[in-house]
Amino acid sequence: MDWKSYYRDELARPESLSAIEGFFSRAEDDPQIDEAIARREVLSFPHTALSYAGPLQARVIAGLYRARVSNVIALGVLHTSIIPPPYAEALDRLRDSSIDPDVRKAGLAQLSGAFFPSGEKISTPFGDLPLASIGPHRLIRADAGILKNEFSLDTFLSLMAFYANQRGIDPLPVVPLYIGITYDPVEGSFAIAAEFARTLRRLIGPETAVVTTGDLVHYGMAYGDEARIPRMPKGKRALEIYFLRETEDVLALALSRRNLKEAFTKSFEVLKSDQRYILPIIAELLGPEADYEILYFELSDYAGILTVEPPCYVASSLITYRAVPLR
C-alpha cells in the first residue's frame, strides 16, 4: 500500500475541502486544548484516514494558531516498513542478532536519532509552510532519501497550511523531525532517546509548542493477527475497551513507572504501536513526573481501506503528555 499517495489523494477529493473546513469550525472553541498548549504539554494526534484523524488534528492546529506560538516542533513517525535502500538493509542488519555486533551498530548509526526535511519550506496541497531553522545537531540529520515514502506528518502539515490560507494569516514555522531508532538492541539501552531528549530541550524556546503523531494500535487482518483474532474480544466496542486498557498500561509503564523496555516490548508485541520509538523520548523529555491524559480514543475501521476481511483496526487517539501529574 502506497500510504503517501493514499493520504495525498484523500486531500485532493472535491468533498475534502468542505470536510476540513467543518473540522476547523468545530475546533474554534476548545478550552481543553488551549490549556494543554498554554502549559506546553506535548499533544499527540493520529495520522489515520482524514475522516478519523482530521477532526483531532484540527483541534490541535486551531489551538496552536490561537496560542500564537512562535514555531512548532512536530515529532513524526519514521515507518520502518517503508524506508528505502540503503536504510532498509541497515535495519535488517540491526535486527539480525546472529551477526557481528559492530555490523549491527553500523546499522544503528544510520537509523538513530531524527531526520529533518531539506529546504526552506514544506509544500502541501494547500500552500507552503516555512521550515524553522534549527542548526546542526549530532542526532538530527538532513534527509538524504530516507523520507522518500514517509507520510506520518503529511496531513497535519497540509491542514496547518489550510488553516492559515483560509484565514489569511501567516503560516506557523514548523520543525518536522521524523524519529528513527531510539532503542539500541545490541546494548539493550535507551541512551539514544535520552540524548535526543536533551537535544530537543535545547531547541524548545519559551514560545515553542511540541506535538507528535502516532497510531498507537494496529490490529487484525493485514497486521498479522490471524492466529490471535479467535482469542480476542469480539466487536468494535469490546476491542476498544481492551486496547484502551492496554494503551493506558503502556503509557504508564513508560511515563510514571519509567520501565521503558517493558513499554517498548508491549508497544511492539501487543499494540503494534508506531509511536514505540517516540515514547521513550517523551518520557526522557518530561522527566520522572511525566503523566498523560487520553482525550479521545477510537478504533478506526481499515478493513475497507485495505480491502481485507474484518476485523482490521487502527487507533485514532488524541493524547496529552505532561510533566506534572494531574492532581
Stockholm file with secondary structure:
# STOCKHOLM 1.0

chainA/1-327         MDWKSYYRDELARPESLSAIEGFFSRAEDDPQIDEAIARREVLSFPHTALSYAGPLQARVIAGLYRARVSNVIALGVLHTSIIPPPYAEALDRLRDSSIDPDVRKAGLAQLSGAFFPSGEKISTPFGDLPLASIGPHRLIRADAGILKNEFSLDTFLSLMAFYANQRGIDPLPVVPLYIGITYDPVEGSFAIAAEFARTLRRLIGPETAVVTTGDLVHYGMAYGDEARIPRMPKGKRALEIYFLRETEDVLALALSRRNLKEAFTKSFEVLKSDQRYILPIIAELLGPEADYEILYFELSDYAGILTVEPPCYVASSLITYRAVPLR
#=GR chainA/1-327 SS CCHHHHHHHHHHSHHHHHHHHHHHHTTSCCHHHHHHHHTTCEEEECCSCHHHHHHHHHHHHHHHHHHTCSEEEEEEECCGGGCCTTHHHHHHHHHCTTSCHHHHHHHHHHHBSEEECCSSEEEETTEEEEBCCCCCBTTEEECSSTTTTCCTTHHHHHHHHHHHHHHTCCCCCEEEEEECBCCBTTTTBCHHHHHHHHHHHHHCCTTEEEEEECCCCEEETTTTCTTTGGGSCCSHHHHHHHHHHHHHHHHHHHHTSCCHHHHHHHIIIIICCTTTTTHHHHHHHHCTTCEEEEEEEEEEECHHHHTCCSCEEEEEEEEEEESSCCC
#=GC SS_cons         CCHHHHHHHHHHSHHHHHHHHHHHHTTSCCHHHHHHHHTTCEEEECCSCHHHHHHHHHHHHHHHHHHTCSEEEEEEECCGGGCCTTHHHHHHHHHCTTSCHHHHHHHHHHHBSEEECCSSEEEETTEEEEBCCCCCBTTEEECSSTTTTCCTTHHHHHHHHHHHHHHTCCCCCEEEEEECBCCBTTTTBCHHHHHHHHHHHHHCCTTEEEEEECCCCEEETTTTCTTTGGGSCCSHHHHHHHHHHHHHHHHHHHHTSCCHHHHHHHIIIIICCTTTTTHHHHHHHHCTTCEEEEEEEEEEECHHHHTCCSCEEEEEEEEEEESSCCC
//
